[in-house]
Every structure is written in structure tokens, then in C-alpha cells.
Amino acid sequence: MAIAEKDFEFKGEKTVRLEAGRYFAVIAYTMGSSVLRFRDEENKVEVFRYKEEVTADTINEARPIWGLPTLYLPNRFDAGVIKTSDAVYHMPVNEENLNNYLHGFVHNRAHKLESAEVQGDKAVCRTSFEFDESDEMFKYFPLPFKISYTFTLSESEGLKQEIELESKADKALPVSVCTHTCINAPITDGGDEAQVYFEVPIGKKCILDERCLPTEELREPDDYDKQYKSGDMQAVCHDISNDMYTAESTTLDGKPFYGVIITDRQSGRRVINEVSEQFKFWNMWNHNGVNGYFCPEPMTAMINSANLSLPREVSGYSELNKGGKFKCWQRFAVL
């Protein structure tokens, strides 16, 4: 049986609670359409970073590091500059120590709840955000757009997120989308965080400079990097700081798989994060490895992609003309 509950109160915020079989998810449309909780109740697996005692105020102080926030435009832009094919935009520097513009603003806005309903054995929630001249950021980025999200929960597939970005601008709209995926460590109730490992099918390493911006050098993986490919990278208990790679495919139980596989070696439980082909990069970060979570972040384009001299087929950067749409998806499930 599936349930889609509107106006579900979660930490004092109006949210949507989806239930399907052993899973439930909480979609905080008033908090950037972030998935603040996704849980497999039967197997006692907490997928995204979650703490019962943490308040909504605490989450609002740093939305990128709780749950599943979606970022547009993600990660860093050098000195706040975004160069498109027909204009240059100057965003306010909000990472002053590195002189970068970081993570965009969409995740910090209240979004609109379009619908929440049951469709057979699935629970579905749709949300959206429209950016126009009424927003304080429009003076920096005068490109109206609409970003829409569809969250579908089912016992057979887990939680699927579909993202659609639509340009309403007369000039080119830059495209780069990422989720700052905050995976709980441990993933199992009462588990050992030191026993959480993950596999990321990496290709080449994107070398970053001291400001966490790409040097445009792509390097073959060394022994450290290969721990991602083999599934032997420990998720926490050591510092992972912006390890960025091109994405490749792997296998899951003998079948082709494009995404990340997280394993609790203590319990044998696995969490998978399958992504669509539009996600061409992975950026890994774990907040110094001592805060009980880690972020394997799927990105459609490289950090600072609009400003790089690399060909678009390498950087992943793209643009939309007015009326154009960009779509991507990902899903999470517990095995």
C-alpha cells in the first residue's frame, strides 16, 4: 500500500510524507524540495543524514549538508563569474576565503507543492520553483527559469527523483545540476560508521587547484583513486575533500549499473544511487570525515564549467535556449 500525505509536519515545517512498502520519505518543499528523510523501516536503514534532535532552524542554516538538496548552479564559480555564450554574469562571492560563488540559490528558496498522490503501488510528489524578477538574485542573474521535481516512491524501485529545468530567458541559460547527496554513516541503525564503504565507477581524476577549481588537467587514477573503483573507499573516519572524477559504469549483481554502491560491511546492507547518463561527474566530500555523513555528489558538469576552456563534451557544460528543457534523474534503494 502507498500513501502520499500532504501537510505532514516535520520539525515544525510543512512537508509531504510518502510511504510505499518498507520505505518512507519526507519531501520538504518549503525548504528547497530537499528530501530530508528516506528510510527503509523494515531493514532499519537510514539513507540520508538525519538526527532526530536537529531542528529545522539548524537545517536552514546549512541546507546543503542535510538530506538530499538539489543545487542549481552547483559547486564553485571563480570570483562569482559565469560566462555563457552570449553574456557574462557576476554572482556575489559567498565563499570569501576562496573567492568563489558556491552552490547557487535554488535550494534556499521555498518551492511550490504541485501535487501529492497515490498511483497504484507508488506514492508521487511534484514540486517546482519559478525564478523571475521578483527574486533578489535576479539583478545578478536575469535569466528566468522553472525547475521542477518529481519524487516517486515504490517498494520495487525505491525513491526516484526526476529533475526538469526549463528556460524562460531570451539569453542562454547555463546548465549544471547536482545533488549534494548526504548519506548517513552508519546507514544501519546501531551500525559502525567505520564499516561503511562505497564504490564509485570513476574514470579520470579532475585535478583541482588550491581554490577547489579545475586546473583542466585530467589524470589517470592512482592507487588512492582506485579504492573508489574497487569499492574499498572508507566513507568516513578520514578526510575526503573534493575528489572529482569523470563517471563510468560498473556492474551490480552481474548487470550493468551507472551509479554508486554503498555497503555496510557489518550488516551486508547496501544502498544504491543509480543516476541517468546526464550525470557525467562525481565529486566526493565527507566534511572532514567526523560528522557522520558523506557526499558522493553526481554532477552534470564540472566545477566552474561555464568558465573553462575545455570542450563542452569534456566539461559537461550545456545551455538552453528559451523554451528548452534539460532533464535528468536518479534513484535510491536499499538492497
C-alpha positions in Angstrom: 0.0 0.0 0.0 1.2 3.5 -0.8 0.4 6.8 1.0 1.0 10.4 0.0 0.3 12.7 3.0 0.2 16.4 2.4 0.9 18.9 5.1 2.9 16.4 7.1 4.5 18.3 9.9 8.2 17.5 10.1 10.3 19.5 12.7 7.6 22.2 12.5 7.7 22.5 8.7 5.0 21.6 6.2 6.2 18.7 4.1 4.9 15.7 2.2 5.4 12.2 3.5 5.5 9.4 1.0 5.1 5.7 2.0 5.4 2.6 -0.1 6.0 -0.8 1.4 9.1 -0.8 3.6 10.1 2.8 2.6 9.1 6.3 3.6 10.4 9.7 2.5 9.9 13.2 3.6 9.9 15.9 0.9 10.4 19.5 2.3 9.0 21.6 -0.5 9.3 24.7 1.7 13.0 24.0 2.1 14.2 23.8 -1.5 12.4 20.5 -2.3 15.1 18.6 -0.3 14.4 15.1 0.8 15.0 15.4 4.5 14.5 11.8 5.3 14.5 8.5 3.3 14.2 5.3 5.4 13.8 1.6 5.0 11.9 0.8 8.1 11.9 -3.0 7.7 15.7 -3.2 7.4 16.4 -0.2 9.7 18.4 1.7 7.2 18.6 5.5 7.3 19.8 6.6 3.9 20.3 10.3 4.2 21.9 12.3 7.0 19.3 12.6 9.8 19.3 13.4 13.5 16.1 13.3 15.5 17.2 16.2 17.8 18.3 18.5 15.0 15.8 21.3 14.4 14.6 22.9 11.2 16.4 26.1 12.1 19.7 24.1 12.2 19.0 22.6 8.8 18.1 26.0 7.4 21.5 27.4 8.5 23.2 24.9 6.1 20.7 23.2 3.8 23.4 21.6 1.5 24.5 19.3 4.3 21.2 17.7 5.3 19.2 15.1 3.3 19.1 15.4 -0.5 19.3 19.0 -1.6 19.4 19.8 -5.3 21.7 22.5 -6.4 21.5 24.8 -9.4 24.1 26.1 -10.2 26.2 23.8 -8.2 29.6 24.0 -6.6 32.1 26.8 -7.3 32.4 29.6 -9.9 35.6 31.5 -10.0 35.2 35.0 -8.4 31.4 34.7 -9.0 31.8 34.9 -12.8 29.6 32.8 -15.0 30.4 33.2 -18.7 27.8 32.0 -21.1 27.9 32.0 -24.9 26.2 35.4 -25.1 26.7 37.1 -21.7 28.8 37.4 -18.5 27.1 37.3 -15.1 28.7 38.4 -11.8 27.3 36.5 -8.8 28.0 37.6 -5.3 31.0 35.8 -3.7 29.7 33.7 -0.8 32.8 31.6 -0.2 35.0 34.5 0.7 38.1 32.5 1.8 38.4 31.0 -1.7 36.8 33.9 -3.6 34.1 31.8 -5.2 30.4 31.7 -5.7 29.1 28.5 -4.2 26.1 26.3 -4.8 23.5 28.7 -6.3 20.3 29.7 -4.6 17.5 27.4 -5.6 17.9 25.1 -2.6 17.4 28.1 -0.3 14.0 29.0 -1.7 10.6 27.9 -0.7 9.2 25.8 -3.5 5.6 25.2 -4.7 3.8 21.9 -4.0 2.2 20.9 -7.3 0.7 17.6 -6.2 1.0 14.6 -3.9 -0.9 11.5 -4.8 -1.0 7.7 -4.9 -0.7 6.0 -8.3 -1.3 2.3 -7.8 1.5 1.0 -5.6 3.5 4.3 -5.9 3.4 7.5 -4.0 4.3 10.6 -6.1 5.1 14.2 -5.1 5.7 17.0 -7.6 7.2 20.4 -6.7 8.6 23.3 -8.6 10.3 26.7 -8.3 10.0 29.6 -10.7 12.7 32.2 -10.8 11.9 35.7 -12.1 12.4 39.4 -11.4 10.7 39.1 -8.0 13.8 37.2 -6.7 16.6 39.2 -5.1 19.1 37.3 -7.2 17.6 38.4 -10.5 19.7 41.5 -10.5 22.8 39.3 -10.8 21.3 36.5 -12.9 18.5 38.0 -15.1 17.5 34.7 -16.7 14.0 33.4 -15.7 13.6 29.7 -15.5 11.5 27.0 -13.9 12.9 23.9 -12.2 10.5 21.0 -11.4 10.9 17.9 -9.4 9.0 14.6 -9.4 9.6 12.2 -6.5 8.3 8.7 -6.9 8.4 6.1 -4.1 7.8 2.4 -4.6 8.9 -0.7 -2.9 10.2 -2.2 -6.1 12.3 0.8 -7.2 12.9 2.8 -4.0 13.0 6.6 -4.3 13.3 8.1 -7.8 13.9 11.8 -8.3 13.3 13.4 -11.7 14.5 17.0 -12.4 13.4 19.2 -15.2 15.0 22.6 -15.9 13.1 24.9 -18.4 14.5 28.1 -19.7 12.2 31.2 -20.0 15.0 33.5 -20.8 15.8 35.4 -24.0 19.5 34.7 -23.5 21.3 31.4 -23.0 20.6 29.6 -19.7 23.7 27.8 -18.3 23.0 24.2 -17.3 24.7 22.4 -14.5 22.8 20.4 -11.9 24.0 18.4 -8.8 22.6 16.9 -5.7 24.6 17.3 -2.6 23.8 13.8 -1.6 24.3 13.5 2.2 24.5 9.7 3.0 24.2 8.8 6.7 27.1 7.0 8.3 26.3 4.4 9.6 23.5 3.6 7.2 22.1 0.9 9.5 20.6 1.6 13.0 23.3 1.0 15.6 25.9 0.2 12.9 29.5 1.0 12.9 30.3 4.0 10.7 33.9 2.7 10.2 32.3 -0.3 8.3 30.7 1.8 5.6 32.5 1.7 2.2 31.5 2.8 -1.2 32.1 2.1 -4.8 32.2 4.9 -7.4 32.9 3.9 -11.1 35.4 6.7 -11.7 37.2 7.4 -14.9 39.8 10.2 -14.9 40.6 12.5 -12.0 39.8 16.2 -12.4 42.7 18.0 -10.8 41.7 20.9 -8.7 43.8 23.9 -7.5 44.1 25.4 -4.0 40.7 27.2 -4.5 38.9 23.9 -5.4 38.7 24.9 -9.1 39.6 22.7 -12.0 43.1 23.2 -13.5 41.6 21.5 -16.6 44.1 18.6 -16.2 42.5 15.1 -16.3 44.7 12.5 -14.8 44.7 8.7 -14.7 43.6 7.3 -11.3 46.4 6.4 -8.8 46.3 3.8 -6.1 44.3 6.1 -3.8 41.7 6.8 -6.5 41.3 3.1 -7.4 39.8 2.5 -4.0 36.7 4.1 -5.4 36.6 1.7 -8.3 37.1 -1.4 -6.2 34.6 -0.4 -3.5 37.3 -0.2 -0.9 37.0 3.5 -0.1 36.0 4.0 3.5 33.2 6.6 3.7 34.2 8.4 6.9 36.9 8.3 9.6 39.3 10.1 7.3 39.1 13.3 5.3 37.7 13.3 1.7 37.8 16.8 0.3 36.5 17.3 -3.3 37.8 14.2 -5.0 36.3 14.8 -8.5 36.2 12.3 -11.4 34.6 11.6 -14.7 31.9 9.0 -14.4 31.9 5.5 -15.9 29.8 2.4 -15.5 30.2 -0.6 -13.2 28.1 -3.7 -12.6 25.6 -4.5 -9.8 24.9 -8.2 -9.2 26.2 -9.0 -12.7 24.2 -6.3 -14.5 25.4 -3.0 -15.9 25.0 -0.2 -13.4 25.6 3.6 -13.7 25.9 4.9 -10.2 27.3 4.5 -6.7 27.1 1.4 -4.4 27.4 1.9 -0.7 28.0 -1.1 1.5 27.7 -1.6 5.3 30.2 -4.5 5.7 29.0 -5.2 9.2 25.4 -6.0 8.2 25.8 -6.6 4.5 23.2 -4.0 3.6 23.7 -1.9 0.5 22.4 1.4 -0.6 22.5 2.2 -4.3 22.3 5.6 -6.1 21.6 5.0 -9.7 21.8 8.1 -12.0 20.9 9.0 -15.5 23.5 9.4 -18.2 23.3 13.2 -17.9 25.4 13.0 -14.7 28.9 12.9 -16.1 30.9 13.5 -13.0 31.2 12.5 -9.3 32.6 14.8 -6.6 33.3 13.2 -3.2 33.3 15.1 0.1 32.8 14.0 3.7 33.1 17.1 5.9 36.4 16.1 7.4 35.1 12.5 8.0 34.0 13.2 11.5 30.4 14.4 11.2 28.5 11.1 10.5 27.8 11.5 6.8 29.5 11.7 3.4 28.6 13.1 0.0 29.0 11.2 -3.3 27.7 14.1 -5.5 26.5 13.4 -9.0 27.1 16.4 -11.3 26.1 17.0 -14.8 29.1 19.3 -15.4 32.5 20.1 -13.9 33.0 22.6 -11.2 33.3 26.1 -12.8 32.2 24.6 -16.1 30.9 27.7 -17.7 34.3 29.4 -17.4 36.5 26.5 -18.6 38.3 26.4 -21.9 37.6 22.6 -22.2 35.2 21.4 -25.0 31.6 21.0 -23.7 31.7 17.3 -24.4 34.6 17.2 -21.8 33.3 19.7 -19.2 29.7 18.6 -19.4 28.6 22.2 -19.7 25.5 23.0 -21.8 23.0 25.8 -22.3 19.3 26.1 -23.0 17.5 28.5 -25.3 14.1 29.9 -24.4 11.6 27.1 -24.1 14.3 24.5 -24.0 14.3 21.8 -21.3 17.0 19.7 -19.6 16.0 16.5 -17.8 17.9 14.1 -15.6 17.0 11.5 -12.9 18.4 9.4 -10.1 17.1 6.8 -7.7 18.0 5.3 -4.3 17.2 1.9 -3.0 18.2 -0.5 -0.2 19.4 -4.0 -1.1 
